[in-house]
C-alpha cells in the first residue's frame, strides 16, 4: 500500500503548533488506529471520517480489509478537538489512491459531519496567523470561520462547506476552484452603550477617579454602602475607554475565539468581564489539565470588574498578584508551562463592612467583624490598586436632576484620548516601545521620563513617610500624578497633581 501526508494545526495557549498528519495503509484484517496522544474527540474521528468519506462517494475505510494507521506528529504534543478531521480524511484518500494532490504549503482545518459537511471550529484566527508565520501559503477552513480568518493577510484563505467541494478543488475536477476569501475590513461599531456617564447622578469624585484610571490604565477600587452606584459606575467606565487599535483587535479576537465565546468576526470595543464572586481560581486565572484562558485573560485590553471584591475566595484574590503586576498569567502543569496575556484594568467594588452600611445606625457589625472583613484584602493586593475612592450616599435632590445636566461619556472619552496621545508620544520620543499607559512604566522608565521639582519631591517624600507607603505605592503615586498632569495638559507634575494622587491612596475602610 502507500503513505501520504497533510498538514493541520493546533493551539498551545496562544501559540500555534503545526501538526503533521501521516497515513499508512497496509494489507491485513481491518484495523483503524489514530496515534499521537489524541483526546476522545480525536479518537472518535475514525467514525466521522469513515462516514464522511462513504457519503461523499468514496469507499469507506471500514469497507476494506486493510490496516489504517494515522499518525499526528509531533507525538509528544497532546492533540485536542475535531479540527484534524479534514486533514486526516484527505490524507487517507490520497494514501488509498482515490485522489492525488500536492499537500505542500497547505493547512487543513475542520470538523466533518457524517454526511461530509465541514463544521465550524474555534480558535481560527490565531491558527491562521500561526500558519502564516510558519510559512504556509494556503489554508482551508470551514466557511463559517472565513470572515474571522480573513483578518490575517499574506495567506490564501479557502472557505469550504463540504468534503466533496475541497476534493473537487484539489484535483481540479471539471476545472472547479474555490474562490479565496476577501480580506475582512474592520468596521468600528458605533460607540454606543446601554449606559452613559450622564445617567450617573452625583458621585463627581468617583467619576473623576474613573477618568484618571481610564487615561492612565490604573487599577481602581470603589467602596461604599449598597445602592450608591458602584456597579453602575463600573459599567459606565467602559464607555470612556478608547476603541482598540488593529493589533489589539487581532489579539483580543484571538483570545475570545480560543475561549469559544466569539459572537462576531472581530471585537473593536475593549472587553468588559464581570465574573460572579463565587468564581473559582481556574475560571478567573485560567487553568485546567490543559490550561485555558480565564476571566483575567478574557478581559485583556479591557476591564475586569470584580463586584463584592472581599467575597471572592481568598485564594482567588491573592492569585491576582502576578497579573496585576506583570500583566500576564503563567500557568504551570506537569505537561508544561503556558503564559496568557492579562493586560486589563481592574475595577473592584466593596462595602465598608460585612453588612454593607458602614458607620451609622443601620450597621450591625462588631469591630471584630469589620476587622476580619478588612483582612480579606491583603497588603500586597492593596498595594497593586492605584486608586481607592469612596462612593457615598447620594442626595435625593441629585437623583431628580436631568441627565442632560451631566457630562457625557463622549466628552470624557475625548479627554482620555488626548491624555493617551500625550503618553504615547512621550514613550516614542524616548524610544520606549510596547508602552501605552503611564501605569506600565517601570522604575527605570520613571527615572528617565519624570523629573520632579524640589517642592514636589519633598512633599512626596514627607507624605510617603507619614502614610507608611511601600516602594511600590511610592512609584504608583508618581505614575498616577503623571496621568493627572497629562489630563491637565501640564508638562510637569505640580503640587496639586501630586496631592490629588496622594488622596487616592488613602482609604477610610
C-alpha positions in Angstrom: 0.0 0.0 0.0 1.2 3.6 0.5 1.9 6.5 2.8 0.5 10.1 2.4 0.9 13.3 4.3 -1.1 16.5 5.0 -0.8 19.4 7.5 -3.0 20.8 10.2 -2.5 23.0 13.2 -3.3 23.2 16.9 -3.0 25.9 19.6 -1.0 25.5 22.7 -2.1 28.5 24.8 -1.9 31.3 22.2 0.9 29.6 20.2 0.3 27.6 17.0 1.8 24.2 16.6 1.9 22.7 13.1 0.7 19.1 13.1 1.9 16.6 10.5 -0.8 14.1 9.6 0.7 10.9 8.1 -1.4 7.9 6.9 -0.1 4.4 6.3 -2.2 1.7 4.7 -1.2 -2.0 4.8 -2.8 -5.3 3.8 -4.5 -7.4 6.5 -7.6 -7.6 8.6 -9.4 -4.3 9.1 -8.0 -2.0 11.8 -8.1 1.7 12.2 -5.7 3.4 14.7 -5.0 7.1 15.3 -1.8 7.6 17.2 -0.1 10.8 18.6 -1.6 11.5 22.0 -5.1 12.4 20.9 -8.1 13.0 23.2 -11.5 11.4 23.0 -12.6 13.8 20.2 -9.6 12.8 18.1 -10.3 9.1 18.7 -13.9 9.5 17.6 -12.6 11.0 14.3 -12.4 7.4 12.9 -16.1 7.1 12.7 -16.7 10.7 11.4 -14.0 10.3 8.7 -15.3 6.8 7.6 -18.9 8.0 7.3 -18.0 11.3 5.6 -15.8 9.5 3.0 -18.6 7.0 2.3 -21.3 9.7 2.0 -19.0 11.7 -0.4 -19.0 8.8 -2.9 -15.8 7.0 -2.0 -15.2 3.7 -0.4 -15.2 3.9 3.4 -12.0 2.7 5.3 -14.3 0.3 7.2 -15.3 -1.5 4.0 -11.8 -2.5 3.1 -9.6 -5.3 4.6 -6.6 -3.1 5.4 -4.8 -1.7 8.4 -5.1 2.1 8.7 -2.6 4.0 10.9 -2.9 7.7 11.2 -0.1 9.5 13.0 -0.4 13.0 14.4 3.1 14.4 14.9 4.8 15.7 17.0 3.7 12.7 19.1 4.5 14.3 22.4 2.0 17.1 22.0 -1.5 16.4 23.3 -4.0 16.7 20.4 -7.4 18.1 21.2 -10.7 18.6 19.3 -12.1 17.6 16.0 -10.3 20.1 13.8 -8.0 17.4 12.4 -10.9 15.6 10.7 -10.5 17.3 7.3 -6.7 16.8 7.1 -7.0 13.1 8.1 -9.7 12.4 5.6 -7.8 14.0 2.7 -4.6 12.2 3.8 -6.4 8.8 3.8 -8.0 9.4 0.3 -4.6 10.3 -1.0 -3.0 7.2 0.5 -5.7 5.0 -0.9 -5.2 6.4 -4.4 -8.6 7.9 -4.7 -7.2 11.4 -5.1 -3.9 13.0 -6.0 -2.7 16.5 -4.9 0.4 18.2 -3.6 -0.1 19.0 0.2 3.0 21.2 0.5 2.2 24.7 1.8 -1.4 23.9 2.6 -3.1 23.7 6.0 -6.4 21.8 6.5 -8.7 22.6 9.4 -12.3 21.5 10.0 -14.6 19.1 11.7 -16.5 16.6 9.5 -20.2 15.7 9.9 -21.3 12.2 9.0 -22.6 13.3 5.7 -19.4 15.1 4.7 -20.2 18.7 5.7 -17.5 20.8 7.3 -18.4 22.3 10.6 -17.2 25.5 12.4 -14.2 25.2 14.8 -12.8 27.5 17.5 -9.6 29.4 17.6 -9.4 30.0 13.8 -7.8 33.5 13.9 -4.7 32.6 15.9 -4.4 29.3 13.9 -4.4 31.1 10.6 -2.0 33.7 11.9 0.3 31.0 13.2 0.1 29.1 9.9 1.2 32.3 8.0 4.1 32.8 10.4 5.2 29.2 9.8 5.4 29.9 6.0 2.3 28.2 4.7 0.7 29.8 1.7 -2.8 28.3 1.7 -5.3 27.4 4.4 -8.6 25.5 4.0 -11.1 26.3 6.8 -14.9 25.9 7.4 -17.0 28.6 5.6 -18.4 29.8 8.9 -15.0 30.8 10.1 -13.9 32.5 6.9 -14.7 36.1 7.8 -12.8 35.8 11.1 -9.8 34.1 9.4 -9.6 36.8 6.7 -8.4 39.3 9.3 -5.0 37.8 8.6 -3.2 39.0 5.4 -0.4 37.2 3.5 -2.1 33.8 3.2 -4.8 32.5 0.8 -7.9 31.5 2.7 -10.3 29.0 1.1 -13.7 28.7 2.8 -15.1 25.2 2.3 -18.5 23.7 3.0 -18.2 20.0 2.2 -15.5 17.4 1.8 -16.6 16.9 -1.9 -16.1 20.6 -2.6 -12.5 20.6 -1.3 -11.7 17.4 -3.2 -13.0 18.9 -6.4 -10.8 21.9 -5.8 -7.6 19.9 -5.1 -8.0 17.6 -8.1 -9.4 20.4 -10.3 -12.5 18.3 -11.1 -14.1 19.8 -14.2 -11.9 22.8 -13.7 -13.6 23.6 -10.3 -11.8 26.1 -8.0 -12.9 27.5 -4.7 -12.8 31.3 -4.6 -10.4 32.7 -1.9 -12.0 34.7 0.9 -11.7 38.5 0.6 -9.9 40.3 3.3 -12.1 41.3 6.2 -12.2 45.0 6.7 -12.5 46.1 10.3 -15.6 48.2 10.8 -15.7 50.1 14.1 -19.1 49.8 15.7 -21.0 52.9 16.7 -19.6 53.6 20.1 -22.9 53.3 21.8 -23.7 51.6 25.1 -26.8 51.0 27.2 -25.4 53.2 29.9 -23.7 56.6 29.8 -21.9 58.8 32.4 -24.6 61.3 32.0 -27.0 58.7 33.5 -25.0 58.7 36.7 -26.1 61.4 39.1 -23.7 62.9 41.6 -20.6 61.0 42.5 -18.3 63.6 41.0 -15.3 62.3 42.9 -15.8 58.8 41.7 -16.3 59.9 38.1 -13.1 61.9 38.2 -11.2 58.9 39.6 -12.5 56.7 36.9 -11.5 59.2 34.2 -7.9 59.1 35.6 -8.0 55.3 35.7 -9.1 55.2 32.0 -6.5 57.7 30.9 -3.5 56.0 32.6 -4.6 52.4 32.7 -4.7 52.4 36.5 -6.5 49.8 38.7 -9.2 51.3 40.9 -11.3 50.2 43.9 -14.6 51.8 44.9 -16.0 51.3 48.4 -19.3 52.5 49.9 -22.7 51.3 51.1 -25.1 49.4 48.8 -27.2 51.3 46.3 -24.7 54.2 45.9 -24.0 53.4 42.2 -20.7 51.5 42.4 -21.9 48.9 39.8 -23.4 51.5 37.6 -20.2 53.5 37.6 -18.1 50.4 36.7 -20.4 49.6 33.8 -20.2 53.2 32.6 -16.4 53.0 32.8 -16.2 51.0 29.5 -17.9 53.9 27.7 -14.9 56.2 28.3 -12.3 53.8 27.1 -10.9 54.4 23.6 -11.5 51.8 20.9 -8.9 49.0 20.3 -6.3 49.6 17.6 -5.7 47.0 14.8 -3.1 44.9 16.7 -5.3 44.9 19.8 -8.3 43.8 17.8 -6.5 40.8 16.4 -5.1 39.9 19.9 -8.4 40.2 21.7 -10.4 38.5 19.0 -7.9 35.6 19.1 -8.3 35.1 22.8 -12.1 35.1 22.6 -12.0 32.8 19.6 -9.9 30.3 21.6 -12.4 30.5 24.5 -15.3 29.8 22.1 -17.2 33.0 23.1 -16.6 35.0 19.9 -20.0 36.2 18.8 -18.8 38.5 15.9 -15.9 38.1 13.4 -13.9 40.6 15.4 -14.0 42.7 18.5 -13.4 46.5 18.4 -14.6 47.6 21.9 -12.5 46.9 25.0 -13.9 43.8 26.6 -15.8 44.1 29.9 -15.7 41.0 32.1 -17.7 40.7 35.4 -17.4 37.3 37.0 -19.5 36.4 40.0 -17.8 36.3 43.4 -18.3 32.5 43.6 -16.0 32.1 40.6 -13.2 29.5 41.1 -9.5 30.1 40.9 -9.3 28.3 37.5 -12.2 30.3 36.0 -10.7 33.6 37.0 -6.9 33.0 36.4 -7.1 30.1 33.8 -6.1 26.5 34.1 -7.4 23.0 33.9 -5.5 19.9 32.8 -4.8 21.6 29.5 -4.7 25.2 30.5 -7.4 27.6 29.0 -7.6 31.4 29.5 -9.5 32.6 32.5 -11.5 35.8 33.1 -8.4 37.9 33.7 -7.2 37.0 30.1 -10.6 37.4 28.6 -10.5 41.0 29.9 -7.2 41.6 28.2 -7.1 45.2 26.8 -10.3 45.9 28.6 -11.9 45.8 32.1 -12.1 43.2 34.8 -14.8 44.2 37.2 -14.9 42.3 40.5 -18.0 43.2 42.4 -18.2 42.4 46.1 -14.4 42.1 46.0 -13.8 40.7 49.5 -16.5 38.0 49.0 -14.2 36.3 46.4 -12.3 33.3 47.8 -9.0 34.4 49.4 -7.0 32.1 47.1 -8.7 33.8 44.1 -7.9 37.3 45.3 -4.3 36.5 46.1 -3.9 34.9 42.6 -4.3 38.4 41.1 -0.9 39.4 42.4 1.0 38.3 39.3 -1.4 39.6 36.6 -1.8 43.0 38.3 2.0 43.4 38.4 3.3 41.6 35.3 0.1 41.9 33.1 0.4 38.3 32.2 -0.5 34.9 33.8 1.9 32.0 33.9 0.3 28.6 34.5 2.5 25.6 35.1 1.3 22.0 34.9 3.1 18.7 34.7 2.8 18.7 30.9 4.3 22.2 30.5 4.1 25.9 31.2 1.8 28.4 29.4 1.6 32.1 29.5 -1.5 34.1 28.8 -1.7 37.9 28.4 -3.7 39.7 31.2 -3.3 43.4 30.5 -6.5 44.8 31.9 -7.8 47.5 34.2 -9.1 46.1 37.4 -12.2 47.7 38.9 -13.0 46.4 42.4 -16.1 47.4 44.4 -16.7 46.6 48.0 -18.8 47.6 51.0 -17.3 49.2 54.1 -18.3 46.3 56.3 -20.0 42.8 56.1 -23.5 44.2 56.4 -22.7 46.9 53.9 -23.8 50.1 55.7 -20.6 51.1 57.5 -20.7 53.6 60.2 -24.2 54.6 61.2 -27.4 53.5 62.8 -28.1 50.7 60.2 -24.7 49.0 60.7 -24.9 45.9 62.9 -21.3 44.7 62.6 -18.9 44.4 65.5 -15.4 45.7 65.4 -14.2 42.1 65.2 -16.4 41.6 62.1 -15.2 44.7 60.4 -11.5 43.9 61.1 -11.9 40.4 59.6 -13.7 41.9 56.6 -10.7 44.3 56.0 -8.2 41.5 56.3 -9.7 39.7 53.3 -7.8 42.2 51.1 -4.1 41.7 51.8 -1.5 44.4 51.8 0.1 43.2 48.5 -3.3 43.5 46.8 -4.0 46.9 48.3 -0.5 48.0 47.0 -1.4 46.9 43.5 -4.5 49.0 43.3 -3.6 52.6 42.3 -6.8 54.4 43.2 -9.1 54.0 46.2 -12.2 56.1 46.1 -15.2 56.4 48.4 -18.7 56.2 46.9 -21.1 57.8 49.4 -24.8 58.0 49.6 -26.4 60.3 47.0 -28.6 63.2 47.9 -32.2 62.7 46.7 -32.1 66.2 45.1 -29.3 65.0 42.9 -31.3 62.0 41.7 -34.0 64.3 40.5 -31.6 66.2 38.2 -32.0 65.8 34.4 -29.4 63.6 32.7 -28.6 66.4 30.2 -27.1 68.4 33.0 -24.4 65.8 33.5 -21.2 65.4 31.4 -21.5 62.6 28.7 -19.2 59.7 28.2 -18.1 61.1 24.8 -16.9 64.3 26.4 -14.8 62.4 29.0 -13.5 59.9 26.4 -12.1 62.8 24.3 -10.0 63.9 27.3 -8.9 60.4 27.9 -7.9 60.0 24.3 -5.8 63.2 24.4 -4.1 62.2 27.6 -3.2 58.8 26.0 -1.8 60.5 22.9 0.5 62.5 25.2 1.7 59.3 26.9 2.3 57.5 23.6 4.2 60.5 22.2 6.4 60.6 25.4 7.2 56.9 25.1 8.0 57.1 21.4 10.2 60.2 21.8 12.3 58.3 24.4 12.4 55.1 22.3 10.3 53.1 24.8 8.4 50.5 22.8 5.3 48.5 23.8 4.1 51.0 26.3 0.7 52.7 26.1 -0.2 53.8 29.6 1.6 55.6 32.4 0.7 52.6 34.7 3.0 50.4 32.6 6.2 52.4 33.4 9.0 50.6 35.1 11.2 52.2 37.8 13.8 52.9 35.1 11.2 54.5 32.9 10.1 56.7 35.8 13.7 57.8 36.4 14.1 58.6 32.7 10.8 60.3 31.9 9.7 62.0 35.1 11.6 64.8 36.8 10.1 66.2 40.0 11.0 69.7 41.1 12.3 70.1 44.7 8.9 71.2 46.2 7.0 68.2 44.7 9.8 65.8 45.6 9.9 66.9 49.2 6.1 66.7 49.5 6.1 63.2 48.1 8.8 62.0 50.5 7.1 63.5 53.5 3.7 62.1 52.5 5.1 58.6 51.9 6.7 58.6 55.3 3.5 59.8 57.0 1.3 57.2 55.2 3.9 54.4 55.6 3.9 53.6 51.9 5.8 50.8 50.3 8.3 51.4 47.4 5.6 50.1 45.0 3.0 52.5 46.3 5.5 55.4 46.2 6.1 54.7 42.4 2.4 54.3 41.8 1.7 57.8 43.2 4.3 59.2 40.8 2.7 57.4 37.8 -0.8 58.5 38.9 0.4 62.1 39.3 1.8 61.9 35.8 -1.6 60.8 34.4 -3.4 63.6 36.3 -0.9 66.1 34.8 -1.5 64.7 31.3 -5.2 65.2 31.7 -4.4 68.8 32.8 -2.1 69.2 29.8 0.8 70.0 32.0 4.4 69.3 31.1 5.5 68.9 34.7 3.9 67.3 37.7 2.7 70.1 40.0 1.8 70.1 43.7 -1.9 69.9 43.0 -1.4 66.9 40.8 0.6 65.1 43.5 -1.9 66.0 46.2 -4.8 64.6 44.2 -2.8 61.4 43.6 -2.0 61.0 47.3 -5.6 61.3 48.3 -6.5 58.3 46.2 -4.0 56.2 48.2 -5.9 56.9 51.5 -8.7 54.5 52.5 -11.4 55.2 55.0 -12.1 51.5 55.3 
